[in-house]
């Protein structure tokens, strides 16, 4: 059974001084998934989230912050997208889970002996 890292989508009314209707996309620095490059949030999952927002014509702002901060911002605010988060039984009902960006497989290997 594999564990998966997932996008979560939670919607809210407003956050700080961002104009209404703009989604806040928050995550932690977790290279190569998410990181800062030339002062801009980057990484392959950041690019995926950016592409989804563009295709859906969703206005957004991406912020990299600490995991605790991102998680605590997303919980009470429905217009906050928390990505990438590990899907756990404890978090299952806290977020609307959108989809996995990878599946982790753990395997035990052993040497075959004649």
Secondary structure, 3 states (H helix, E strand, C coil): CCEEEEEEEEECCCCCCCCCCCEEEEEECECCCEEEECCEEECHHHHHHHHHHHHCCCCEEEEEECHHHHHHHHHHCCEEEECCEECCCCCCCCCEEEEEEEEECCCCCCCCCC
